[in-house]
Amino acid sequence: MNDQDHLAEIRERIDAIDEQIQDLLNARARAAQDVARIKMDSDPNAVFYRPEREAQVLRQVKMRNTGPLGGEAVARLFREIMSECLALELPLSVAFLGPEGTFTQAAALKHFGHAVKTVSMAAISDVFQEVESGSCHYGVVPVENSSEGVVSHTLDMFLNSPLQICGEVTLRIHQNLLGRDPDLSLLKVVFSHQQSLAQCRGWLDRHLPTVERVPVGSNAEAAKRAYDHPGAAAIAGTTAAELYGLQVLAPNIEDDPGNTTRFLVIGRQSVPPSGDDKTSLLLSTRNESGGLYRLLAPLAEHGISMTRIESRPSRRGNWDYVFFVDINGHRDDERLVPALNALRQQAGMYKELGSYPKAVL
């Protein structure tokens, strides 16, 4: 058999496999529709999106994968399959910090898949309001960056919001210099969000030391301004370049190659355990010597790992602070319940912001 005959045979086998995959995908979609009918018959207000169930499925996909496709690649494919099947049950609307083309929108699509409707909001507070009012099922907001720290406005919103954290997304952030003219010597100004400018400070100092840096509300807004203003460039992702008709003048200009942002998924319902979860808490203590030590002592006493702590002004008085704490485990876990009960008794303010699956993708 010559090479051409061998190629033709392989292509026929691929066509047959594709047909099997398509049949199985439609069989899965019909099963999802059956689930929807059963849920609606038993409860007209049934919840269709189950973060803990999706996290379990994606973990199983990665565990049983044998290659040659990588585990992350196969999990991304299954994310899109689940997204399309869920849309047959109930199309989801997800609010995000806009405009179109921001990293927050990319995080929303990474978490929910491309079958959801993403709704652009002008501010983080608007994302919270949209979900609280029921206009959107869920919201996605940035909470911290690996090199620039926390997004304080997101944390502050939890002080008075009834919303729960339903999930988290981590997104590797690649910053690009975008513009209409590839001649960098003609640049007079670079627009970007203040965090992106900070993440690219070293590159800008080396390559564009005399160009003015102007912070704006989002990287997508920066891309729009770069398109509208001669002699301007923007720092943003490749999605923004496609949306606003810009060229990538210099790719991956972030100073930290591991630059990552964590986003939170917010919603109105609590999430059952998935088997590998986090719990986020809002705590306060009296401003006295040893107060924070005593507040957090129950975690150490019960062997609970704290993965993050941030302080923010409480807005109740000068020098009064609240603490945002992430711990490993779900609030319903047998090992976590006594620790949380002890924290509740020790804290001046105690608020559970949610238990949710750890990021899978």
C-alpha positions as CSV (number, residue, x, y, z in Angstrom):
1,M,0.0,0.0,0.0
2,N,1.5,3.4,-1.0
3,D,1.3,6.5,1.1
4,Q,-1.7,8.0,-0.7
5,D,-3.7,4.8,-0.2
6,H,-2.7,4.7,3.5
7,L,-3.8,8.4,4.0
8,A,-7.1,7.7,2.3
9,E,-7.7,4.7,4.7
10,I,-6.9,6.9,7.7
11,R,-9.2,9.7,6.6
12,E,-12.0,7.2,6.1
13,R,-11.4,6.0,9.7
14,I,-11.5,9.6,10.9
15,D,-14.8,10.2,9.1
16,A,-16.3,7.1,10.8
17,I,-15.0,8.2,14.2
18,D,-16.4,11.7,13.7
19,E,-19.8,10.2,12.9
20,Q,-19.7,8.2,16.1
21,I,-18.7,11.3,18.1
22,Q,-21.6,13.3,16.6
23,D,-24.1,10.5,17.4
24,L,-22.8,10.4,21.0
25,L,-22.9,14.2,21.4
26,N,-26.6,14.2,20.3
27,A,-27.3,11.3,22.7
28,R,-25.8,13.3,25.5
29,A,-27.9,16.4,24.5
30,R,-31.1,14.3,24.6
31,A,-30.2,13.0,28.0
32,A,-29.7,16.6,29.2
33,Q,-33.2,17.4,27.9
34,D,-34.6,14.5,29.8
35,V,-33.0,15.8,33.0
36,A,-34.6,19.2,32.3
37,R,-38.1,17.7,31.9
38,I,-37.7,15.7,35.2
39,K,-36.6,18.8,37.1
40,M,-39.4,21.0,35.7
41,D,-42.0,18.4,36.5
42,S,-40.9,18.2,40.2
43,D,-40.0,21.9,40.6
44,P,-40.9,24.8,38.3
45,N,-38.1,26.8,40.0
46,A,-35.5,24.1,39.6
47,V,-31.8,25.1,39.4
48,F,-30.2,23.7,36.2
49,Y,-26.6,24.9,36.6
50,R,-24.8,22.7,39.1
51,P,-21.3,24.0,39.7
52,E,-20.4,21.0,41.9
53,R,-21.6,18.5,39.4
54,E,-19.7,20.2,36.5
55,A,-16.5,20.3,38.6
56,Q,-16.8,16.6,39.4
57,V,-17.3,15.8,35.7
58,L,-14.3,17.9,34.6
59,R,-12.0,16.3,37.3
60,Q,-13.1,12.8,36.1
61,V,-12.4,13.8,32.5
62,K,-8.8,14.8,33.4
63,M,-8.2,11.8,35.6
64,R,-9.3,9.2,33.1
65,N,-7.6,10.9,30.1
66,T,-4.9,8.7,28.5
67,G,-3.7,11.0,25.7
68,P,-2.4,11.9,23.3
69,L,-4.6,14.9,23.9
70,G,-3.6,16.6,27.2
71,G,-6.0,16.6,30.2
72,E,-6.6,20.4,30.0
73,A,-7.4,20.2,26.3
74,V,-9.9,17.4,26.8
75,A,-11.5,19.2,29.8
76,R,-11.9,22.3,27.7
77,L,-13.7,20.3,25.0
78,F,-16.0,18.8,27.7
79,R,-16.7,22.3,29.1
80,E,-18.1,23.3,25.8
81,I,-20.1,20.1,25.4
82,M,-21.7,20.8,28.9
83,S,-22.3,24.4,28.0
84,E,-24.2,23.5,24.9
85,C,-26.2,20.8,26.7
86,L,-27.1,23.2,29.5
87,A,-28.3,25.8,27.0
88,L,-30.9,23.2,25.8
89,E,-32.1,23.0,29.4
90,L,-31.9,26.7,30.4
91,P,-29.8,29.4,28.5
92,L,-27.7,31.2,31.2
93,S,-27.0,34.9,31.2
94,V,-23.8,35.9,32.9
95,A,-22.8,39.5,33.8
96,F,-19.2,40.5,33.6
97,L,-17.1,43.6,34.0
98,G,-17.1,45.0,30.5
99,P,-16.9,46.2,27.9
100,E,-16.7,43.4,25.3
101,G,-13.2,42.0,25.0
102,T,-12.1,42.2,28.6
103,F,-10.2,39.4,30.4
104,T,-13.3,39.1,32.7
105,Q,-15.4,38.1,29.7
106,A,-12.7,35.6,28.8
107,A,-12.9,34.2,32.3
108,A,-16.7,33.9,32.1
109,L,-16.5,32.0,28.8
110,K,-13.7,29.8,30.2
111,H,-15.9,28.9,33.2
112,F,-19.3,28.6,31.6
113,G,-18.5,27.8,27.9
114,H,-19.5,29.7,24.8
115,A,-23.2,28.8,24.9
116,V,-24.0,31.3,27.6
117,K,-25.1,34.9,27.0
118,T,-22.5,37.3,28.4
119,V,-23.8,40.7,29.5
120,S,-21.3,43.6,29.7
121,M,-21.5,45.8,32.8
122,A,-19.7,49.1,33.3
123,A,-18.6,48.5,36.9
124,I,-18.1,45.7,39.4
125,S,-21.0,47.1,41.5
126,D,-23.2,46.8,38.4
127,V,-22.3,43.1,38.1
128,F,-23.4,42.5,41.7
129,Q,-26.7,44.5,41.1
130,E,-27.5,42.6,37.9
131,V,-27.3,39.3,39.7
132,E,-29.0,40.5,42.9
133,S,-32.0,41.7,40.9
134,G,-32.3,38.4,39.0
135,S,-31.6,40.1,35.6
136,C,-28.6,37.7,35.2
137,H,-28.2,34.2,36.6
138,Y,-24.6,34.7,37.5
139,G,-21.8,37.2,37.5
140,V,-18.0,37.1,37.1
141,V,-15.7,39.6,38.8
142,P,-11.9,39.9,39.2
143,V,-10.6,39.4,42.7
144,E,-6.8,39.2,42.7
145,N,-3.8,39.2,40.4
146,S,-0.6,37.2,41.1
147,S,1.6,40.3,40.6
148,E,-0.6,43.3,41.5
149,G,-2.6,41.9,44.4
150,V,-6.3,42.1,45.3
151,V,-9.1,44.0,43.5
152,S,-10.3,45.9,46.5
153,H,-13.7,47.0,45.0
154,T,-14.7,43.3,44.6
155,L,-14.0,42.6,48.2
156,D,-15.8,45.7,49.4
157,M,-18.9,44.7,47.5
158,F,-19.3,41.6,49.7
159,L,-19.7,43.7,52.8
160,N,-23.3,44.4,52.0
161,S,-24.2,41.9,49.3
162,P,-26.4,38.9,49.9
163,L,-24.8,37.0,46.9
164,Q,-22.8,33.8,47.3
165,I,-19.5,32.8,45.7
166,C,-20.4,29.9,43.5
167,G,-17.0,29.2,41.8
168,E,-13.6,30.5,40.8
169,V,-11.7,30.9,37.6
170,T,-8.0,31.4,37.1
171,L,-6.8,32.9,33.8
172,R,-3.3,33.2,32.6
173,I,-3.0,36.9,31.5
174,H,-1.0,37.7,28.4
175,Q,-0.7,41.4,27.7
176,N,-0.1,42.7,24.2
177,L,0.7,46.1,22.8
178,L,-2.1,46.8,20.2
179,G,-2.3,49.6,17.7
180,R,-3.1,50.6,14.1
181,D,0.4,51.6,13.0
182,P,3.3,49.1,13.5
183,D,5.9,51.9,13.7
184,L,6.4,52.2,17.5
185,S,8.4,55.5,17.0
186,L,5.1,57.3,16.1
187,L,3.5,56.4,19.5
188,K,2.6,59.3,21.8
189,V,0.3,57.6,24.3
190,V,-0.5,54.1,25.6
191,F,-3.9,53.4,27.1
192,S,-4.7,50.6,29.5
193,H,-6.2,49.6,32.8
194,Q,-4.0,50.7,35.7
195,Q,-3.3,47.1,36.7
196,S,-2.2,46.2,33.1
197,L,0.1,49.3,33.0
198,A,1.6,48.1,36.3
199,Q,2.0,44.5,35.0
200,C,4.0,45.8,31.9
201,R,5.9,48.6,33.6
202,G,9.3,47.0,32.9
203,W,8.7,46.5,29.2
204,L,7.3,50.0,28.8
205,D,10.3,51.5,30.6
206,R,12.7,49.6,28.2
207,H,10.9,50.0,24.9
208,L,8.6,53.1,25.3
209,P,10.2,55.2,28.0
210,T,9.0,58.6,26.7
211,V,5.4,57.6,25.7
212,E,2.7,58.8,28.0
213,R,0.8,56.1,29.9
214,V,-2.9,56.8,30.5
215,P,-5.0,54.6,32.8
216,V,-8.6,53.9,31.7
217,G,-11.5,51.8,33.0
218,S,-10.8,48.6,31.1
219,N,-8.4,47.2,28.5
220,A,-11.3,46.9,26.0
221,E,-11.9,50.7,26.5
222,A,-8.2,51.2,25.9
223,A,-8.4,49.2,22.6
224,K,-11.3,51.4,21.4
225,R,-9.4,54.6,22.3
226,A,-6.3,53.3,20.5
227,Y,-8.4,52.8,17.3
228,D,-9.9,56.2,17.6
229,H,-6.7,58.2,18.3
230,P,-3.8,58.6,15.9
231,G,-0.4,57.9,17.6
232,A,-2.1,55.8,20.3
233,A,-1.7,52.2,21.4
234,A,-3.3,50.0,24.0
235,I,-2.3,47.1,26.3
236,A,-4.9,44.4,26.1
237,G,-5.6,40.8,25.1
238,T,-5.9,39.4,21.6
239,T,-9.7,39.3,21.8
240,A,-9.7,43.1,22.1
241,A,-7.5,43.4,19.0
242,E,-10.0,41.3,17.0
243,L,-13.0,43.3,18.3
244,Y,-11.6,46.7,17.6
245,G,-9.6,46.1,14.5
246,L,-6.1,46.5,15.9
247,Q,-2.7,44.8,15.1
248,V,-0.6,43.1,17.8
249,L,2.5,45.3,17.7
250,A,4.3,43.4,20.5
251,P,2.9,40.1,22.1
252,N,3.2,38.9,25.7
253,I,4.8,42.1,27.1
254,E,3.8,41.3,30.8
255,D,6.8,41.5,33.1
256,D,5.9,38.3,34.9
257,P,5.4,35.3,32.5
258,G,3.3,33.5,35.1
259,N,1.0,36.5,35.4
260,T,-2.4,35.1,36.5
261,T,-5.7,36.7,37.6
262,R,-8.3,34.9,39.8
263,F,-12.0,35.6,39.2
264,L,-15.0,34.8,41.3
265,V,-18.4,33.5,40.1
266,I,-21.2,35.1,42.1
267,G,-24.8,33.9,42.3
268,R,-27.9,33.7,44.5
269,Q,-27.8,30.1,45.6
270,S,-25.3,28.1,47.7
271,V,-23.4,25.2,46.2
272,P,-23.2,21.6,47.6
273,P,-19.9,19.9,48.2
274,S,-18.0,18.8,45.1
275,G,-15.2,16.9,46.9
276,D,-12.5,19.5,46.4
277,D,-13.7,22.9,47.6
278,K,-12.9,26.3,49.2
279,T,-14.8,28.3,51.6
280,S,-14.6,32.1,51.8
281,L,-15.4,34.1,55.0
282,L,-15.8,37.7,56.0
283,L,-14.6,38.2,59.6
284,S,-13.9,41.0,62.1
285,T,-12.4,41.2,65.5
286,R,-12.0,43.8,68.2
287,N,-9.0,46.1,67.7
288,E,-7.0,44.8,70.6
289,S,-3.7,43.0,71.2
290,G,-3.8,39.4,70.0
291,G,-7.3,39.9,68.5
292,L,-6.5,38.4,65.1
293,Y,-4.5,35.6,66.6
294,R,-7.4,34.6,68.8
295,L,-9.9,35.0,65.9
296,L,-8.0,32.6,63.7
297,A,-6.9,30.1,66.4
298,P,-9.8,27.7,65.7
299,L,-8.5,27.0,62.2
300,A,-5.1,25.9,63.6
301,E,-6.8,23.9,66.4
302,H,-8.9,21.9,63.9
303,G,-6.2,21.5,61.3
304,I,-7.8,23.7,58.7
305,S,-5.5,25.2,56.0
306,M,-6.0,28.9,55.4
307,T,-5.0,29.8,51.8
308,R,-5.5,33.5,51.8
309,I,-6.2,36.5,54.1
310,E,-6.8,40.1,53.1
311,S,-7.8,43.1,55.3
312,R,-10.1,45.9,54.2
313,P,-11.5,49.0,56.0
314,S,-14.8,48.1,57.5
315,R,-16.3,51.6,56.8
316,R,-17.8,51.5,60.3
317,G,-15.1,53.7,61.8
318,N,-11.5,54.8,61.5
319,W,-8.9,52.1,61.7
320,D,-11.6,49.4,61.9
321,Y,-10.9,46.4,59.6
322,V,-12.6,43.3,58.3
323,F,-10.7,40.2,57.1
324,F,-11.4,38.2,54.0
325,V,-10.3,34.6,54.5
326,D,-10.2,31.6,52.2
327,I,-9.9,28.1,53.7
328,N,-9.7,24.6,52.2
329,G,-12.9,22.6,52.4
330,H,-16.7,23.0,52.2
331,R,-18.7,24.4,55.1
332,D,-20.7,21.2,55.2
333,D,-17.5,19.1,55.6
334,E,-17.5,17.2,58.9
335,R,-14.0,18.5,59.7
336,L,-14.9,22.1,59.0
337,V,-18.2,22.4,60.9
338,P,-16.7,22.6,64.4
339,A,-14.0,25.1,63.3
340,L,-16.6,27.4,61.7
341,N,-18.7,27.2,64.9
342,A,-15.7,28.2,67.0
343,L,-14.9,31.1,64.5
344,R,-18.5,32.3,64.7
345,Q,-18.4,32.5,68.5
346,Q,-15.0,34.3,68.4
347,A,-15.7,36.9,65.6
348,G,-17.3,40.3,66.0
349,M,-18.7,39.9,62.5
350,Y,-19.0,36.5,60.8
351,K,-20.3,36.0,57.3
352,E,-19.9,33.0,55.0
353,L,-19.4,34.2,51.5
354,G,-19.8,30.8,50.0
355,S,-18.3,27.3,49.6
356,Y,-17.5,26.4,46.0
357,P,-15.4,24.0,43.8
358,K,-11.7,24.9,43.4
359,A,-10.9,26.0,39.8
360,V,-10.6,22.9,37.6
361,L,-9.5,24.6,34.3
